[in-house]
Amino acid sequence: MYDIVVIGGGASGLAAAISAKKACGKLSVLIIEALPKVGKKILATGNGRCNITNLNADQRSYNTKAVSSVMNSFPPAKIIDFFSSIGLECVADDESRVYPMSNTAASVLDCLRFEAENLGIEVLTDTKVNSVINKGGVFETDGKIKCRKLIVSSGGKSSPSQGSDGSGYGLLKAFGHRMTPLYPGLVQLTVKENLKTLKGVRVKADVSLRLKNGKEISHSSGEVLFADYGLSGIAVMDVSRSLMDNDCRCFLNILPDLKKEKVYDFIARAAERNPRQLLEDALCGIMPRKVGYLIIKNAGLRQDITLKELRKTDIVLLADILKNCEFTVTGTKGFDNAQITIGGVCNDEFDMKTLESKKIPGLYCAGEILDVDAPCGGFNLQWAWASGIVAGKSAANSLTR
Ligand SMILES: Cc1cc2nc3c(=O)[nH]c(=O)nc-3n(C[C@H](O)[C@H](O)[C@H](O)COP(=O)(O)OP(=O)(O)OC[C@H]3O[C@@H](n4cnc5c(N)ncnc54)[C@H](O)[C@@H]3O)c2cc1C
């Protein structure tokens, strides 16, 4: 019989176990992890650098106000302190994204593992929990391990190769908890247009996701990466959070730093300077050549058109397309490629101050399994650490009160 069992040794589970044990060293704490090692996903975060948190993260960064209490208790500064207390120093970049000073995600996982070991937290790996029951206030996982308090921190269903296969939802459903619909989030978009020739090209763009009636449902700015299936890059991943079941078009402003009139002037000046120049050669001065091809094609012009052949209306159309290049979204690259899951266990069935279930006393949730999501930039891990710390502390305090 353990005092506290944590299902899932990811970001939130490791934080939960450490904070529970720090709150009361006498408690026995066990992490049960499906994979051979804890924290596999942490190693993949931030392109191997782990964007731990974001100095600007607050309640407004998330899909729901339900995060308020947790975020007020453990804002980014306190998460940085938490890591400092376990021996990991962090630095922020000029966009307020916080990384480990070592610039490697392995340091983050190592410090969490060393601290867990130092505190005497037990870890059972290669063990996937398939069922949990509660008999007279005691939880029992797969008829084997018993505990007084249970923290479910098994993640969502994105990136299943890193352990989060959605099995945690079933455990909570069995306790009568409801789920909101689930969608892949922070994921690449597939589009109808053939972008094979642009594969690998990167631009800095404003990205807007709009419904068929033109209403914008999401926008972001930053890197866009063209792929053979569609669009990727941080700005596209960010807007993907709003796609869900919506029928959308994605618009790129490929020259966000140049006003439409300036784009027009640029082409007109090029035509004056060298009328025999090919349009595709002239466009090279402001964008990658392959993007120029796409714009010329979308404007319905001949690929070998020269500047002197352009009519005024063609230049206006080209400037319009550059500021509003349209793609028909057909879907996403799915949960296998998504960084996060949109939706989760209904937040209103939990006391969002302690993260304890309102239905089953002694049951807590932390991390992505709840209906909480945020854009790229350290906000999702911020939630994982903060909610893990709160759930671990709350579970420990309820045993020592
Ligand atoms: C490639 C990639 C890059 C990312 N980069 C960043 C970033 O830089 N910054 C950021 O803020 N966010 C980033 N994210 C998102 C972030 O990693 C997640 O939001 C965060 O890891 C969620 O933490 P969690 O503890 O809820 O779940 P997870 O980290 O997914 O951990 C869940 C754990 O539970 C285990 N598990 C699942 N089911 C069971 C079961 N039934 N029994 C036992 N164990 C189980 C899993 O094996 C896993 O170890 C990234 C995600 C991906 C995929």
The ligand as an ORCA input file, in Angstrom:
! r2SCAN-3c Opt
* xyz 0 1
  C       7.867     16.968    -30.101
  C       7.264     17.781    -28.977
  C       7.880     18.966    -28.593
  C       7.325     19.730    -27.565
  N       7.994     20.843    -27.162
  C       7.495     21.581    -26.138
  C       8.227     22.682    -25.618
  O       9.383     22.933    -25.981
  N       7.625     23.431    -24.647
  C       6.368     23.155    -24.159
  O       5.861     23.894    -23.316
  N       5.692     22.063    -24.586
  C       6.226     21.268    -25.543
  N       5.549     20.139    -25.956
  C       4.304     19.761    -25.248
  C       4.655     19.122    -23.894
  O       5.659     18.164    -24.085
  C       3.422     18.466    -23.247
  O       2.404     19.439    -23.107
  C       3.767     17.893    -21.880
  O       4.791     16.919    -22.002
  C       2.553     17.244    -21.221
  O       2.967     16.683    -20.010
  P       2.146     15.506    -19.331
  O       2.901     15.112    -18.110
  O       0.727     15.884    -19.163
  O       2.157     14.313    -20.381
  P       3.383     13.526    -21.039
  O       4.607     14.335    -20.992
  O       2.871     13.060    -22.341
  O       3.627     12.287    -20.060
  C       2.684     11.267    -19.883
  C       3.418     10.027    -19.412
  O       2.467      9.043    -19.006
  C       2.833      7.771    -19.492
  N       1.595      6.982    -19.628
  C       0.573      7.209    -20.478
  N      -0.425      6.318    -20.260
  C      -0.011      5.512    -19.253
  C      -0.600      4.388    -18.584
  N      -1.823      3.952    -18.892
  N       0.113      3.770    -17.604
  C       1.367      4.222    -17.255
  N       1.969      5.291    -17.867
  C       1.274      5.927    -18.841
  C       3.517      8.077    -20.816
  O       4.372      7.035    -21.225
  C       4.257      9.373    -20.492
  O       5.559      9.124    -19.990
  C       6.098     19.329    -26.949
  C       5.497     18.139    -27.336
  C       6.061     17.362    -28.329
  C       5.414     16.050    -28.718
*
